[in-house]
């Protein structure tokens, strides 16, 4: 899992990239708003991050991105520092992360749309039954 906090021109955001339980690459963006203090970031990691990961772990995506292989081998601290400095020069949001976020957004949108359609149909059925009941009451003369 990798979390990058950056300023996108208007707001401070965090880009979280991770692999889900089925070893698929996923990414999402969390907007902090104003510049977050260290306590805000730690609070997000301790309290909210688990909820967000569970939420996005349930979202099924159709196309798969290859998850970057994470080696368990101990790395030289100087090499790690050089990699961090090199990563600072690169743009924060990668194309792969953007594609993953866009696909997850579309999947959530589809799910919401289908849920809304079912809700609308149930409401329509309920109103129809209510009208039928009123009609029967009028015919009985009560």
N, C-alpha and C positions, 0 to 999 in steps of 0.2 A: 504494500500500500504506500502511496506517495501523496503528500498533501503540500500544495504550494499556495502561499498567501501572496497576493499581488494586488496592485492598484490598476484598475482598467480604465482610468480616465474620469470616472464619475464615482465609483464605489470601490471599497476594498472587498475582495472576494477570495475564496479559497477554492482551488481546483483539487478535487480528490479523485485519484486514479487507483483502481483496485481490481483484483480478479475475484469473481464470485465463487460460490461453492462448486459450480460446474466448470471452473477454470476458464471462464470467459472474461475478457477485458471489459471493464465498465468505468465510466467517469461521470462525475456530476459536479456542479458548481454551487457553492453556498455563498450567499452575499452577506457580508457583515454590515455594510453600510459605511459608517464613519470608521476611521482608522482604529482597528482593534488593539486593545492592550494585551499584554501577555496573559493576564487573567481571563480575558474574553476567549482567547484561542484555547487555553487549557480547559476552560469550562465547556467549550464546544466539543473538544476531543473527549472529555470525560463523560459528559451528559448527553449531548445531542448526536454525536457521530454514530453511535450504535444504532439509534433509531433510523437515521438516514440510510445507513448501510442495509438494515433490514428492509426498509421500504424499497430501495433500488435493487436489492437482491431478488425480490419477488417479480420484478419487471422482466418479462421474457423478450429477448431481442432475437430477430431472425438471422441477421448476418453475424458472423463471428470474427472478431479481431484476434490475432494471435497474441497471447499474453507474453510479455517479455519474460525471458527466463531469469529467475533470480537465483544467483549462486549462493550457496551457504558457506563458501570458502571465506576465510578471514582475509580482508583486504588491507593493504598498506595504508596507514592514515594519511600519508602525503598524497597518495593516489586519490583517496577519497576527497581530500581538500581540493585537489586540482579539478576533479570531476564536478564538485560543487561550484567552483569559480567558473568553469566552462558553462555549466547549466544556467548560471546567472545571466550570461550574455545572450542566451537563446531566448526566443519568444516563449512566453509562459504557456499559452494554450496551444497544444499540438494539434495537428490536423486529425490525428487518430482520436484524441480526446473530444474534439469538436464533433466528429462523426458519431462517436458513441453517445454523447449527450443528446445530439439531435435525434438519434434513433430511439433512445429511451423516452424522450419527450413525445415522440410520435406514438409510441406504444401506450404511454399513459393517457394520451389524448384519445386514442381508439377505445381504451377501456372505459374512460369517462363517458364517451359518446354512447357506447352500448349500454352502460348503466343508466344513462339519462333516458335512452329510448325505452328501456324496460319500465322505468319509473313513469314515463309519460303514458305508456300503454296501460299500466295498472290504474292510473288516475282516470284515463278515458273509460275503462271498464267499470270503475267504481261509480262514475257519474252516470253512465248508461243504466246501471242497476238501480241507482237512486231515482232516475226518471221513470223507469219501469214500475218501481214500487209506488211512486206518487200516482201514476196512471191507474194502477190497480186500486189504490185507496179512493180515487175519485169515482171509479166505476161502482164501488161498493156503497158509496154515498156516506162515508164517515167523515 
